[in-house]
Amino acid sequence: MIATALASMLFAASADAPVIEAPTIQDSVEYHDISGRTAKELSDALKRISYAEPTGDRYFAANTRWRLAWNFRVEAPPRGTCRLASATASLDVTMNLPRWQPPRDAPPALVHQWQTFATAVRHHEDGHRDIAVDAAHAILDRVSKVAPASDCGKLKRSLGRVADATLREYRDKESSYDVTTLHGQAQGATFP
C-alpha cells in the first residue's frame, strides 16, 4: 500500500516536470584554400583570407560563428498556475578554417610548421564551439528551474529573460576566452 502511494506521488511529480530535450547541434566547417611554397607566401595568403575584427585593427586566419535559438512551450492546467511544459534549443555552429594542400616538393619543415599551426587553430576554434554547446545546455538547465507563474505571459517573459541573460553570459565567456588565449596565439595558433 505504501509502495503504491509512493509510486502515485512520483508519477504525479514527474507528470508536472517539463520535457527538456537535448539541444540539437548542427556543425559545419567551411575551408578556405590557400597556396604557397614558402612560409612568407603562406603568411601572405592567410592575410588575404583573414577575418577582420570589427575595429579593423587585427585579422584572424579562422573564426567560429554560432547561432542559438530556443523554444519554450508553457501550459496552464485548469485551476492551476502556468508552468513550463517543454523546452528545446537548436545550435548552428559554422567554423571557417584555412586549408593548405602542400605541393609534393614542399619542404618537410614547412609542412610540419603548417600542420602544427592548423592543429592549434582547430583546437582554438573548437574552444569557441564548446562554449556555444555549453550555452545551449545552460539555457535548457536554467529555464527548467524557473518557477511557475500566475499567468502564461508572465512565465514566457521570465523564461525569455533567463535565456537572454544566459546567452549574454556565454558571449562574454567567449570574449574572455579570446582574451585569455590571445585569440589562439597562446595555444600555438600563429604562423609562421
matplotlib code that plots the C-alpha trace (Angstrom):
import matplotlib.pyplot as plt

x = [0.0, 2.8, 4.6, 1.5, 1.0, 4.7, 4.6, 1.5, 3.2, 6.3, 4.2, 2.3, 5.5, 7.1, 3.9, 4.4, 8.1, 8.9, 10.1, 13.6, 15.2, 18.9, 19.9, 20.1, 23.5, 24.3, 28.1, 29.6, 33.1, 34.0, 37.6, 39.4, 42.1, 45.4, 48.6, 52.2, 55.7, 57.3, 56.3, 56.1, 53.8, 51.5, 51.5, 50.5, 47.8, 46.5, 46.2, 44.2, 41.6, 41.6, 38.7, 38.9, 38.0, 35.1, 37.5, 39.6, 42.8, 43.5, 43.0, 42.5, 43.0, 39.9, 36.7, 33.7, 30.2, 27.2, 23.5, 21.4, 17.6, 15.2, 11.5, 9.6, 6.1, 4.0, 0.7, -1.8, -3.9, -7.5, -7.3, -3.5, -0.6, 1.2, 4.3, 6.9, 5.8, 8.8, 11.9, 14.1, 17.3, 19.0, 22.5, 24.1, 27.9, 29.9, 33.7, 35.9, 39.3, 42.3, 43.5, 46.7, 47.4, 51.2, 52.8, 54.8, 58.1, 57.2, 59.9, 59.1, 59.9, 57.2, 54.7, 55.3, 55.0, 51.7, 50.3, 51.2, 49.5, 46.4, 46.0, 46.3, 43.8, 41.3, 41.8, 41.2, 38.1, 36.8, 37.0, 34.5, 32.3, 32.5, 31.3, 28.4, 27.4, 27.7, 25.4, 22.7, 22.8, 22.9, 19.8, 17.8, 19.0, 18.2, 14.7, 13.8, 14.2, 12.0, 9.1, 5.5, 3.8, 0.2, -0.2, 1.5, 2.5, 4.4, 6.1, 7.1, 8.7, 10.6, 11.8, 12.9, 14.9, 16.6, 17.6, 18.7, 20.8, 22.4, 23.2, 24.9, 26.9, 28.2, 29.0, 31.0, 32.8, 33.6, 35.2, 37.1, 38.3, 39.8, 41.5, 42.9, 44.2, 45.3, 42.9, 44.6, 48.2, 48.8, 47.6, 50.1, 47.8, 50.4, 52.0, 54.9]
y = [0.0, 2.4, 1.5, 2.2, 5.6, 6.4, 5.4, 7.5, 10.6, 10.1, 9.7, 12.9, 14.8, 13.6, 14.4, 18.1, 18.1, 19.8, 17.8, 19.1, 17.8, 17.7, 20.6, 19.8, 20.8, 21.5, 21.8, 23.0, 23.7, 26.0, 25.7, 28.5, 27.1, 28.9, 28.2, 28.9, 27.3, 29.3, 30.5, 34.0, 33.0, 31.1, 34.0, 36.4, 34.0, 33.8, 37.6, 37.6, 35.2, 36.5, 37.8, 41.3, 42.4, 44.8, 47.6, 46.5, 46.6, 42.9, 40.0, 36.3, 33.2, 31.5, 32.1, 30.4, 31.8, 30.3, 31.0, 29.7, 29.5, 28.1, 27.3, 27.1, 25.7, 26.6, 25.4, 26.2, 23.3, 24.2, 25.9, 25.9, 28.1, 28.4, 26.1, 25.2, 22.1, 21.7, 23.3, 22.8, 24.6, 24.4, 25.5, 26.2, 26.4, 27.4, 27.2, 28.9, 27.4, 27.9, 24.9, 24.3, 21.3, 21.2, 20.6, 17.4, 19.3, 21.3, 21.4, 18.9, 21.6, 23.9, 21.1, 20.4, 24.0, 24.3, 21.1, 22.4, 25.7, 24.1, 21.8, 24.7, 26.8, 24.0, 23.5, 27.2, 27.2, 24.0, 26.0, 28.5, 25.7, 24.2, 27.5, 27.6, 24.0, 24.8, 27.9, 25.7, 23.2, 26.1, 27.7, 24.5, 23.7, 27.2, 27.5, 24.1, 25.7, 28.7, 28.6, 28.5, 31.9, 33.2, 33.6, 32.3, 35.7, 36.4, 33.0, 33.4, 36.7, 35.2, 32.3, 34.7, 36.9, 33.8, 32.6, 36.1, 36.6, 33.1, 33.9, 37.2, 35.4, 32.8, 35.5, 37.2, 33.9, 33.6, 37.1, 36.2, 33.0, 35.1, 37.5, 34.6, 32.7, 35.8, 34.7, 31.4, 32.6, 31.2, 27.9, 27.9, 29.3, 31.6, 31.4, 31.5]
z = [0.0, 0.9, -2.3, -4.4, -2.8, -3.3, -6.9, -7.4, -5.9, -8.1, -11.2, -10.3, -9.7, -13.0, -14.9, -13.9, -14.8, -18.1, -21.0, -21.7, -24.9, -25.5, -27.8, -31.5, -32.8, -36.5, -37.2, -40.5, -41.5, -44.4, -45.6, -47.3, -49.5, -49.8, -51.8, -51.4, -51.4, -48.6, -45.1, -46.4, -49.3, -46.9, -44.4, -47.2, -48.3, -44.8, -44.6, -47.8, -46.5, -42.9, -40.9, -39.6, -36.1, -36.1, -35.4, -38.4, -36.3, -36.4, -38.7, -37.9, -40.0, -38.7, -36.9, -35.5, -35.6, -33.8, -33.5, -30.7, -30.8, -28.3, -27.9, -24.7, -24.5, -21.5, -20.3, -17.6, -16.3, -15.2, -11.8, -11.9, -12.4, -15.7, -16.0, -18.5, -20.4, -22.7, -23.8, -26.9, -28.2, -31.5, -32.2, -35.5, -35.5, -38.5, -38.4, -41.0, -41.3, -43.7, -45.6, -47.5, -49.6, -49.7, -53.1, -53.5, -53.3, -50.2, -47.6, -44.8, -42.2, -43.8, -43.9, -40.2, -39.3, -41.1, -39.5, -36.1, -36.9, -38.4, -35.4, -33.0, -35.0, -34.9, -31.2, -30.6, -32.8, -31.0, -27.8, -29.3, -30.3, -26.8, -25.3, -27.6, -26.7, -23.0, -23.6, -25.2, -22.2, -19.7, -21.1, -21.0, -17.5, -16.2, -17.7, -16.3, -12.9, -13.4, -11.1, -12.4, -12.7, -12.2, -16.0, -19.1, -20.5, -17.3, -17.4, -21.0, -20.3, -17.3, -19.5, -22.2, -19.6, -18.3, -21.8, -22.9, -19.8, -20.2, -23.8, -22.9, -20.2, -22.7, -25.3, -22.5, -21.8, -25.5, -25.4, -22.3, -24.0, -26.8, -24.4, -22.3, -25.3, -27.2, -30.0, -30.1, -30.1, -26.6, -28.0, -30.8, -33.5, -35.1, -38.5, -39.2]

ax = plt.figure().add_subplot(projection="3d")
ax.plot(x, y, z, "-o")
ax.set_aspect("equal")
plt.show()
